[in-house]
Amino acid sequence: MRSSSRWALAAGLAVVLIAAAAPSSILAQGKGSSPAPAYVPDHTFLVDAATTGLEEVRLAGLARVKAANPEVKSFAQKLFDERGKANDQLRQLATGKGVKNLPSHPDRSTQALFDSLDKRGGDNFDVSYIQQAVADLGGDVAQFDREAQNGADADLRQYAASVLPVLRERLRAAQGLASKIAGRSNREPTH
């Protein structure tokens, strides 16, 4: 009986040591426990929003030059201007909060996407770009809505809420364009 009580004591001590060594964010994920520290999701939002904003501005810049359809060019110009402004606001907000690790250049996946789109032309480019814009903006709307509703930092919640209507409007415009030009990339060129 004495060895079983030692075993129970050792097991209990091991649990206490593991719990003490575990990061609080892991422990916070348990059912019924408090959420992880507020700065983690807000910081993640800052980095993700900066990353997607850079991607969208870079791709919209390409579309302003390469798009064949004037409506796609116009859409790209609006997205370029609006996301560029939102990106500047985000950087200022992050700087004010002491966050210095926001991306300032597109990542590899954005460069690969840019290179892939750059090889396309005409209707094929327009359809591919608008499909990408719909996907990106759909993700943005969900991300900014979550931050506006659940962000711990009041300034970030306000920022997300102020940008959200513009993102929703751009998403609707992209979806409308996608419906309008769908299937054009499969058509034979006309002479």
Secondary structure, DSSP 8 states (H G I E B T S, - for coil): -HHHHHHHHHHHHHHHHHHHHS-HHHHTTSTTS--S-THHHHHHHHHHHHHHHHHHHHHHHHHHHH-SSHHHHHHHHHHHHHHHHHHHHHHHHHHHTT------S--HHHHHHHHHHHT--HHHHHHHHHHHHHHHHHHHHHHHHHHHHH-SSHHHHHHHHHHHHHHHHHHHHHHHHHHHHTTGGGS----
